[in-house]
Amino acid sequence: MASQQPEFEHPRKAFGWAARDTSGFLSPFNFSRRETGEKDVAFKVLYCGICHSDLHMVKNEWGNAIYPMVPGHEVAGVVTEVGSKVQKYKVGDKVGVGCMVESCRTCQNCVEDLENYCPKNIFTYGAKYIDGTITYGGYSDSMVVDEHFVIRIPEALPLDAAAPLLCAGITVYSPLRYYGLDKPGLHVGVVGLGGLGHMAVKFAKAFGAKVTVISTSPNKKDEAINILGADSFLLSRDQDQIQAAMETLDGIIDTVSAVHPLVSLIGLLKSHGKLVMVGGPEKPLELPIFPLLKGRKMVAGSLIGGLKETQEMIDFAAKHNVKPEIEVIAIDYVNTAMERLAKADVKYRFVIDIGNTLKPSS
């Protein structure tokens, strides 16, 4: 099957925008989706967020790209059909899909609802599915996904704002919870104020923490404090500011995906403080060890979250009115949006209006 043209390998016609090579340039693409299996949920895609990893992936910056590539793993829409054994969803439900569409279901991680750490998990796009075909993501008109990997979107959340929660939201919510940075009165630092960073600020505040944003751009100070609700702002290049804040933070969520120094960040941590990396720099960072020894500090990582926790996150977001700041765009603006994203020129997440702008003629 897998060797067939994307348009004919499955029975259902589908349409989206794909990158064909490492230029990352996206253009209209006809392909196909599988029939709705007994445990599958088929849905019409209405919105899809543009994640920073989409940019890395379409340009093959992480070295694992498969073309043609239809990106998109912050996908929200409405159910059109469900398989005979589906229990959780019905036609008309508001649903979403994040970064994964399958996992082995039997390993220790899967058993503990940590499908995100399953060694055999299958990503929503650019991966080989169990039938041998390549997965295509949410820059498309429709998706068919096993119900286990489908998230229910609460009524209180608009679909366009819900989409980025499925990657950016869970990517920061999970480490805040796991590393115990979700308690009132703690002081949490957030490095980088992009799609991930601005969500880290909002979730940390919703948990009752005091939040300090750490950034290289002085022009982010006003928006960090006045728009996103952070308590304070540190300019990472200003040694006096950094010096004055040494050993004041219980934890830091570092969202930066470019190479950057860690030594001053480690210095900002109190004893037993945690520096949690959630960005994906393509080159190794330098890690000085003595600053870790002096204070029993740790540098840790975190990758998205399991399905149970993703549902918990989106329910929490609806209850506490935690929503990303988004700029909704038409699909034919997507290449310009990618260029702007590369320059960090977005506040703070692009969301493609698939439902109104993706047309087979576009």
N, C-alpha and C positions, 0 to 999 in steps of 0.2 A: 504493500500500500504506500509506504512512505516515499517511494520514488516518483509517485504521480505528481502532476502539477498541483500547486496549492488550491487551485480553483476546483479541482475535480476529486481530491482525495477523500472528501467527506460529502454526504448528501445535501447539506444545507448551504445554500449560497450565502456568502458573507462579504462585507465590504469594509475597508478601512484605509488607513494610510500607513505605508511601510518605508523603512530605510532599505536601500538595496546594497549599500557598500559603506566603507569607513568614512565617507564624506558626512554620513549621518543625515543627508538630505531626505526628507520624507515626501512621498507623493502617493496618489490614489492607488489602491491595490485590491484586486478581486481575489478572494480566497474562499474557503468553506469551513463550516463547523460540523461536528458530529451530530447525529440524531440524538434526541434526548433519551439517555439510558434510564433504567428504572430508578436509579438514585440521583439522577441529574436534575438540575434546575436550569432552564433556559431563560435568559432575560434580555430585554432590549436595553442597550447601553444608552444612558441619557447624559452622563457627565464622566469625564476622566481627568484626574489630576496629572500634571507633568512633574515627575519626581526628578531630582538631580541625577539619580541613577539611570533614568532614561537617556539622559545626555551622555553619560559615560558609555552606556550600552550601545547606542546607535553608532557611536564613533569607535567602538571596539577598544576603549581605553583600558578595560579590565582583561582584554585578551580572550574572551570566550564567546564572541558574537557569532550568531548564525543568521545569515541573510537569506531571503528577505525577512526583515524584523518589523513586526507590528508591536510597538512598545505599549506601556500603560498598565500599571498595577495599583491604581487608586480609582477603582471602577464602581460607578453607582448607576442603578437603573431599576426597572420594574419587571417582575416575573411575567413571562408570556406562556410558559408551559412547565409542568413538573412531571417527573417519571412516576410510575405506579407505586414505587416503594418510598417516595419522598414523604417525610412526616412533618417537617418543620415549616414548609413554605407552601403557599398557594398562589395561583394566578392573581396578579395585581399587587402583590407585596413589594415593598421597597427594600431592595437588597444591594449588597456590595460584595466585591471581591478584592482582596489585597494582593500580597506578593506571591502567594502559593496556590496551586490548584490540586496538589496531590502529595502524599507522603506514604511511607511503607505501612503505617498504622500499627505495627507490631513491636518496634524497637522500644527501648526504655524511654526515649524522649517522647515518642508518640503516645505511649501509655500514660505519660505524665502531662499530656496536653501541651507538649513543647514541639509541635510539628515543625516549627521554624528551625530546630536543631537536628531534625532527622537527616542522617547522611544521604538518604535517597529522596529527599523532598524535591518536588518539581515546581519550578517557578512559572509564574503566570505567562511569561513570554520568553522567547529565545531559548527554550529548553526542549528536551526530547520527552514526549508524553509516553505513557505506558503502551500505547498502540504503535509507537515508533514515529508518529508524526510530530511536527514542531508546534510548540504552543505559541499562540498569537494573543496579544493583550488587548487592552481597552480602548485603543485609538481605533475603534471599530463599532459596527452597528449592533452587534449581538454577541453573546457569550453563552457557552454551555459548560457548567461546572458542577462537579459532585457536591451534593448539598452540605457535606461536612465542611467544605471550604467556602461556604456562602455565609455572609454576615447579614443579620437583620438590621436595617436602619430604622432607628426610632422615629416615630411621627414628628417629634419635636425638632428634628434636625432637617433642614433643607438638604435636598440631594446634592446640590453643588458644593455646599460646605462640608457635607459628610465625606465626599470622595477622598480628600487628602488625609483624613483621619486614618484611613485603611493602611497607609504606609507611614507617613510623617507622624501621625498621631501615636500609633502603637510603638513606633521606634523609640520615642522618648518616654511614653507612659510606662512601658515594661521595665526599663532600668530604674526609673524613679521608684517604682514599687519594689522590685527585686532587691535593690541595694539600700532599701530602707530610707529613701529620701522623700517619702510621701507623708511626713508627719508635721503637724503644725509646730512652728517655732524653730525648725531647722533653717539653716542658711545655705541656699543652693546657688551655685554659679552656672551660667549657661554661656558657652563659648560659641560665637557665630550666631548671627541673627537672620538666618534664611528660613527656608520652609520648615526644617526640623527645629531650629533654635526658637523661632517664635512660638511653636507649639510647646516646647519645653518650658518656656516662661509661663504660658497659660496654664498648663497642667500643674506645674510646681506651685503657682499661686492658688489654684483651686484646691490643692492639698493643704494649703495654709502655710507654706514655706515663705521665708523672706528670699527674694531673688535678686542676684546681681548679674547683669549682662556684661560679658567680657568680649570686646570687639576691637578690630584694628581700625574701624572707621568712626571718627568723631561724630560724623553726621547721623550715626545711629542712636546717639544718646537720647535725643528728644523723643523719637518714636518708641524706644525701649521703655522709657519711663511713662510718657504721657499717653501712648496709644496701647501698648501691650501690658502696662501695669507693673513693670519691674520696679524694685525699690531703689536700686542704684546701678551705676554704670562705671566700668573700668576700661580705660583705653589701654590695650595690652602693650602698646609701644611706649607708654609713659612710665618710666621706671619709678618715679616718685609715687604715682598712684598705686602701682603694683606693690611697692615697698610698704606703703601705709596699710595695705589690705592683707599683708602676709598672715597666714594661719588664722583666717577668719571664716573659712567655708567648710561645711560638713561634707559637701560633695560637689562635683562639677560634672555636668553633661557637656561633652565636647562634640559639637556637631560638624566641625570643619572638615571638609574633604580635600583640602590642600595640605601640602607639607608645612608644618609649623612647629615651633619649639615648645617643649613640654615643661622645661625646668621651672619657669615662672608659675605655671599652672599648679605644679606639684607644691610649690612654695606657698600658694594661696590656701592650701588645705590645712585644716587643723590636724592634730594627731589622729590617726585612724581614719583620715579622710579618704574619699574614693574619687578618682578621676576616671570617669566612664566614657569610653570612646564609642560614638555611634556613626561618625562620618567614615568615609572610605578612601583615604589618600592612596594614590596608586604606587607611591614609593614608601619604603620603610622610614619610620620616624626615629630620631635619636632619643634613647631613654637613659638618662643618667640615674645610676642606682643609689648613690649616697643620699640624695634627698628622700628616697623612699624609706631607707633604713632609719633615718632620723625622724621618727614619728609614726613608724609602722603604717605607712600609707600604701595605697594600692592603685594600680592602673588596671582597668578592667574593660571588657567589651560587652556589647549587647547587639543582637540582630532581630529586628521586628518583634514578633511575639506569636504565641500559639493562638489557635482559633478561639479557645475559651476566653483567654485574656483579651483578645481583640474585641470580642463581643462585650466583655465587661468594660473595656475602655470606651467603646462608643456609647454604651448605656450611661456611663459616668459623664461623658461629654454632653449628652442630651440633658441630663439632670442638672448639671452645673453650668450649662450654657457655654461650654468651651468649644469655640469654633475657629477654624483658621481664617486669616485675612486672605481673600482670594481676588484674583483678576480673571473674570470669565472671558474666554476668547472663542472665536470661530476656528474651525479646523484648518481653514486655509491660511491662518495666521501662525500655524504651528512652527514653521521654520524660523520665523522672526522671533517667536517666543523662546525657542532654543538658543538663539544668538543672545537674546537679552538675559536668559538664565545663566549663560556662560559668564556674563559680566555682572552677575548678581543684581540685575536691574528688574527686580519684581518684588512687590510687597503683598504677600510673601509666597504665594503659590498660584501658578497658572492652573486654571481648570478649563478644559475644553468642553464647550457646549455641543456634545455629540448629537443629541436629540434634534436640535434645531438647525445644525449647520453641516452635518455629514450627509452629503447626498451623492449618489452614484455619479452624478454629473460634475460634482465639485472637483 
